[in-house]
Amino acid sequence: MECWCPDALWEIAAPLIPPAPVRPQGGGRRRVDDRAVLAAICYLTQAGCSWWKLPEAMFGVTRATAHRRFAAWTKAGLWPALHLAVLQRLQALEVLDWSRAVIDSIQVRAEKGALTGPSPVDRGKPGSNIHAMAERGGLRLTTAVSAANTPDAAVLLPLLDGMPAVSGRAGRPRRRPAKLHADKAYDHKTLRAEVRRRGITVRIARKKVESSQRLGRHRWVIERTMSWLMRYRRLVRRYDRYAGHFAAFAAIACALICYRKLVKHPK
């Protein structure tokens, strides 16, 4: 269990887990330990196996219990809260660099469910997009999921506005980068104006004017971040019917990536 849910991660996650429901009549079977369930979910996120192939003996958790607890915690908003809690600790250590952020997306094939659509780059096969905004060092600040045929530009403002306030240092919590970099897929006049209205300097490659390669020295950060994310096999191909469940796995992966940065930082 320590391998998949270390003490430091559990210390962050434990206060965020919703309390167990109380049976009014009492009795019943003893509740499975929350830490064991969290370890099983982290394993599933990284291994990419289905719920049916979850090794029950390894964690002492049945597949049904793990899936039921995952669905309940997803509904309660545990995973974005966990990601935010790790970001706040990184902010307290002055690891997050808000001087520049980069936004991009990656497309994965999907079997079925909400927020899937015909892929314009994969012969019309159903798929989903994972959108991400990373700070200057490559750590993910926020994510979103959309159908494969959704333009990247349509998700930029919801992604910016959905960024929670990150506290941890003296002063007001931070939720906006000073500058935003993006490729030509986000080149729209109204979009630029809306980003500037939020107090963010825009650096988006212009169509038929400049090459996206000029942004390469900054955009490689988000490319590396996407490669980190795809190491979590559960995200390589979408098998979840519910879009909220797939988005939850993306949030878990982001939390784990940021957590690894946290434990490596000299305190």
Salt bridges, closest charged atoms under 4 A:
GLU2 OE1 - ARG35 NH2 3.12
ASP7 OD1 - ARG35 NH2 2.60
ASP34 OD1 - ARG31 NH2 3.29
ASP34 OD1 - ARG69 NH1 2.54
GLU56 OE2 - ARG63 NH1 2.88
GLU94 OE2 - ARG169 NH2 3.75
ASP104 OD2 - ARG219 NH2 2.74
GLU111 OE2 - ARG237 NE 2.92
ASP122 OD2 - ARG109 NE 2.68
ASP152 OD1 - HIS131 ND1 3.95
ASP161 OD1 - ARG176 NH2 3.56
ASP161 OD1 - ARG198 NE 2.81
ASP183 OD2 - ARG219 NH2 3.30
ASP187 OD1 - ARG192 NH2 2.99
GLU194 OE1 - ARG197 NH2 2.92
GLU194 OE1 - ARG198 NH1 2.98
GLU210 OE1 - ARG203 NH2 3.52
GLU210 OE1 - ARG214 NH1 3.73
GLU223 OE2 - ARG219 NH2 3.28
ASP240 OD1 - ARG234 NH2 3.10
